[in-house]
């Protein structure tokens, strides 16, 4: 009986440049998050789509794209 199931596509690995950029963003997030006051940290965790989280995201992007 022939195999009628299509072959699964292989997922491509992210490039080294993409991985390096992701690590930059992660490092920026941790740096900025732990510099925040405790109440802002709690607000980011408890309300990930709120104002404080959006401000953190913008700051992470700026810092992560900085050379």
C-alpha positions as CSV (number, residue, x, y, z in Angstrom):
1,X,0.0,0.0,0.0
2,X,1.5,3.4,-1.0
3,X,2.1,6.0,1.6
4,X,-0.4,8.8,1.0
5,X,0.7,11.0,3.9
6,X,2.6,14.1,2.7
7,X,6.1,14.5,4.1
8,X,6.5,16.9,6.9
9,X,8.5,20.0,6.0
10,X,11.7,20.5,7.9
11,X,11.8,23.6,10.0
12,X,14.7,25.8,9.2
13,X,17.0,26.9,12.0
14,X,17.2,30.6,12.7
15,X,20.4,32.2,11.3
16,X,23.2,33.0,13.7
17,X,22.4,36.7,13.2
18,X,18.8,36.2,14.1
19,X,19.8,34.2,17.2
20,X,22.3,36.9,18.2
21,X,19.7,39.6,17.8
22,X,17.2,37.6,19.9
23,X,19.8,37.3,22.7
24,X,20.4,41.1,22.6
25,X,16.7,41.7,23.1
26,X,16.5,39.2,25.9
27,X,19.5,40.7,27.6
28,X,18.0,44.2,27.2
29,X,14.7,43.0,28.7
30,X,16.3,41.5,31.7
31,X,18.5,44.6,32.3
32,X,15.6,47.0,32.1
33,X,13.1,44.8,34.0
34,X,15.4,44.4,37.0
35,X,16.2,48.1,37.0
36,X,12.4,48.9,37.4
37,X,10.8,49.5,40.8
38,X,9.1,46.4,42.3
39,X,5.6,47.8,41.7
40,X,6.3,48.2,38.0
41,X,7.7,44.7,37.7
42,X,4.6,43.3,39.3
43,X,2.4,45.4,36.9
44,X,4.3,44.0,33.9
45,X,3.8,40.4,35.1
46,X,0.2,40.9,36.2
47,X,-0.9,42.9,33.1
48,X,1.3,41.9,30.2
49,X,-0.7,44.0,27.7
50,X,-0.9,47.1,29.9
51,X,0.9,50.4,29.8
52,X,3.9,49.5,31.9
53,X,4.6,46.4,29.7
54,X,4.2,48.4,26.5
55,X,6.7,51.0,27.8
56,X,9.1,48.3,28.7
57,X,8.8,46.8,25.3
58,X,9.5,50.1,23.6
59,X,12.6,50.6,25.8
60,X,13.8,47.0,25.1
61,X,13.5,47.6,21.3
62,X,15.5,50.8,21.5
63,X,18.2,49.2,23.7
64,X,18.3,46.0,21.7
65,X,18.7,47.8,18.4
66,X,21.5,50.0,19.7
67,X,24.9,48.9,18.6
